[in-house]
């Protein structure tokens, strides 16, 4: 089985794409479609997370519960002034470039939404 990294970048400019990434990741975790699945939120998706409702929020909570979410980018969070909001959602804030490199170097396939 393969290992997958879902890199969710889309946000308010493409909310359907962001939601599809969250839902696909959560369903994949529940169905054990991959040896391991991790999610990183980067850029516009981070602000999108602060406004989640409905099914997207439910699936995001599944990802958190299953420990599939690696992190959101600390630099973006600071620049957007949403660091506290993201931490209150239960997200770790780490440098996205370093986290992406970590998973690529571990053989994870990157799937971008």
MOGI-V317847 format. One record per residue. N is the residue number from 1. RES is the residue in three letters. PHI is phi in degrees with one decimal (none if undefined). Layout:
N_RES_PHI ; N_RES_PHI
This chain:
1_UNK_none ; 2_UNK_-90.9 ; 3_UNK_-106.4 ; 4_UNK_-125.9 ; 5_UNK_-115.9 ; 6_UNK_-89.0 ; 7_UNK_-102.3 ; 8_UNK_-100.4 ; 9_UNK_-110.3 ; 10_UNK_-63.8 ; 11_UNK_-142.8 ; 12_UNK_-61.7 ; 13_UNK_-72.4 ; 14_UNK_-148.3 ; 15_UNK_-60.7 ; 16_UNK_-64.7 ; 17_UNK_-67.5 ; 18_UNK_-62.3 ; 19_UNK_-64.5 ; 20_UNK_-60.6 ; 21_UNK_-62.2 ; 22_UNK_-65.2 ; 23_UNK_-65.6 ; 24_UNK_-61.9 ; 25_UNK_-64.2 ; 26_UNK_-63.4 ; 27_UNK_-66.0 ; 28_UNK_-66.6 ; 29_UNK_-63.7 ; 30_UNK_-62.1 ; 31_UNK_-86.7 ; 32_UNK_54.4 ; 33_UNK_-73.5 ; 34_UNK_-128.1 ; 35_UNK_-57.2 ; 36_UNK_-153.1 ; 37_UNK_-136.0 ; 38_UNK_-126.7 ; 39_UNK_-126.1 ; 40_UNK_-122.2 ; 41_UNK_-100.3 ; 42_UNK_-143.6 ; 43_UNK_66.5 ; 44_UNK_-56.5 ; 45_UNK_-63.1 ; 46_UNK_-67.3 ; 47_UNK_-67.8 ; 48_UNK_-56.6 ; 49_UNK_-61.4 ; 50_UNK_-71.5 ; 51_UNK_-122.3 ; 52_UNK_-63.2 ; 53_UNK_-143.5 ; 54_UNK_58.3 ; 55_UNK_-62.1 ; 56_UNK_-61.4 ; 57_UNK_-65.7 ; 58_UNK_-60.6 ; 59_UNK_-70.4 ; 60_UNK_-60.9 ; 61_UNK_-65.3 ; 62_UNK_-62.7 ; 63_UNK_-61.0 ; 64_UNK_-64.8 ; 65_UNK_-60.5 ; 66_UNK_-83.7 ; 67_UNK_59.5 ; 68_UNK_-87.6 ; 69_UNK_-82.3 ; 70_UNK_-78.1 ; 71_UNK_-174.2 ; 72_UNK_-123.6 ; 73_UNK_-74.1 ; 74_UNK_-65.9 ; 75_UNK_-64.6 ; 76_UNK_-65.5 ; 77_UNK_-59.1 ; 78_UNK_-67.4 ; 79_UNK_-63.8 ; 80_UNK_-85.9 ; 81_UNK_61.5 ; 82_UNK_-126.3 ; 83_UNK_-57.0 ; 84_UNK_-64.4 ; 85_UNK_-62.8 ; 86_UNK_-68.4 ; 87_UNK_-64.0 ; 88_UNK_-68.6 ; 89_UNK_-79.9 ; 90_UNK_99.5 ; 91_UNK_-89.1 ; 92_UNK_-82.7 ; 93_UNK_-110.5 ; 94_UNK_-139.0 ; 95_UNK_-64.3 ; 96_UNK_-61.1 ; 97_UNK_-58.2 ; 98_UNK_-67.1 ; 99_UNK_-69.1 ; 100_UNK_-62.4 ; 101_UNK_-59.5 ; 102_UNK_-55.9 ; 103_UNK_-71.8 ; 104_UNK_-61.1 ; 105_UNK_-67.6 ; 106_UNK_-93.4 ; 107_UNK_89.3 ; 108_UNK_-73.3 ; 109_UNK_-84.6 ; 110_UNK_-92.5 ; 111_UNK_-117.4 ; 112_UNK_-108.6 ; 113_UNK_-121.3
